[in-house]
């Protein structure tokens, strides 16, 4: 009897999980930025990873201005997940996320600029992210 109840629970859980995935996919197809972001995370973190699908859904959500998606999208460029590694595009998307208030993006941008020799045209940018980093830390 115990085995039957455990099998029933496992079957019910997988059926619910598949149903939740289907609902998420439908919402993502409709253009919901949060659903697109969650679907991208699902593809990125699932057991059978699909990095290109994760990149595609994260890109759709990031283009709509969803801040966490912009951050994750930048990390995908930085580490080369689902796309060829590109630090310039990673920095671009981190800047977009930081402008919207993503603290993790501000911290990474500070680290981008902290160890570099600052060019005269970049001083204003460096000063902005270093000041924001100090306020986060306090």
C-alpha positions in Angstrom: 0.0 0.0 0.0 2.9 2.3 0.8 4.4 1.8 -2.6 1.2 2.6 -4.4 0.7 5.9 -2.4 4.3 6.9 -3.2 3.8 6.2 -6.9 0.6 8.1 -6.9 2.2 11.1 -5.2 5.1 11.0 -7.7 2.7 10.8 -10.7 0.6 13.6 -9.4 3.7 15.8 -8.8 5.0 15.2 -12.4 1.5 15.9 -13.8 1.3 19.2 -11.9 4.8 20.1 -12.9 4.1 19.4 -16.6 0.8 21.4 -16.3 2.7 24.3 -14.8 5.3 24.2 -17.6 2.5 24.2 -20.2 0.8 27.2 -18.6 4.2 29.0 -18.4 4.9 28.3 -22.1 1.5 29.6 -23.1 2.0 32.8 -21.2 5.4 33.2 -22.6 4.1 32.8 -26.1 1.5 35.6 -25.4 4.4 38.0 -24.6 4.4 38.0 -20.8 7.9 39.2 -19.8 7.8 37.4 -16.4 6.8 34.1 -18.0 9.5 34.5 -20.7 12.1 35.1 -17.9 10.9 32.1 -15.9 10.9 29.9 -19.0 14.4 31.0 -19.8 15.5 30.1 -16.2 13.8 26.8 -16.6 15.7 26.0 -19.7 18.9 27.3 -18.2 18.7 25.4 -14.9 16.8 22.2 -15.8 18.3 18.8 -15.7 18.5 18.5 -19.5 19.8 22.0 -20.1 18.8 23.8 -23.4 21.1 26.9 -23.4 20.0 28.2 -26.8 16.3 28.1 -25.8 17.2 29.8 -22.5 19.1 32.5 -24.4 16.1 33.0 -26.8 13.5 33.4 -24.0 15.8 35.5 -21.8 16.4 37.8 -24.8 12.7 38.3 -25.4 12.1 39.2 -21.8 15.2 41.5 -21.6 14.0 43.4 -24.7 10.8 44.1 -22.9 12.8 45.8 -20.1 12.4 43.2 -17.4 15.3 44.0 -15.1 16.2 40.5 -13.8 16.1 39.1 -17.3 18.5 41.8 -18.5 20.9 40.8 -15.7 20.7 37.1 -16.5 21.0 37.9 -20.2 24.2 39.8 -19.5 25.5 36.9 -17.6 24.8 34.6 -20.5 26.9 36.8 -22.7 29.6 37.0 -20.1 29.9 33.2 -19.6 29.0 32.2 -23.1 25.8 30.3 -22.2 23.8 29.6 -25.4 25.8 32.2 -27.3 29.4 33.0 -28.1 31.1 34.8 -25.2 31.0 38.6 -25.7 32.1 40.9 -22.8 31.1 44.1 -24.6 27.5 42.9 -25.0 27.6 41.7 -21.4 28.6 45.2 -20.2 25.9 46.8 -22.4 23.1 44.6 -20.8 24.6 45.1 -17.3 24.4 48.9 -17.8 20.8 48.6 -18.9 19.9 46.5 -15.9 21.8 48.8 -13.6 20.0 51.9 -14.9 16.7 50.2 -14.0 18.0 49.5 -10.4 19.4 46.0 -10.5 21.9 45.9 -7.6 23.7 42.8 -8.7 24.4 44.5 -12.1 25.7 47.6 -10.3 28.1 45.5 -8.3 29.4 43.7 -11.3 29.8 47.0 -13.2 31.8 48.4 -10.4 34.1 45.4 -10.6 34.4 45.9 -14.4 35.6 49.4 -13.8 37.5 49.1 -10.5 40.6 47.4 -11.8 41.0 49.3 -15.0 42.9 52.4 -15.8 40.2 55.0 -16.2 40.1 56.9 -19.5 38.9 60.6 -19.3 35.6 59.9 -21.1 34.8 57.0 -18.7 35.4 58.9 -15.4 31.8 59.9 -15.0 30.6 56.3 -15.5 33.2 55.0 -13.1 32.3 57.6 -10.5 28.6 56.7 -10.8 29.0 53.0 -10.2 31.6 53.4 -7.5 29.4 55.7 -5.5 26.4 53.4 -5.9 28.6 50.4 -4.8 29.6 52.3 -1.6 26.0 53.0 -0.8 25.1 49.3 -1.2 27.9 48.2 1.0 27.1 50.5 4.0 
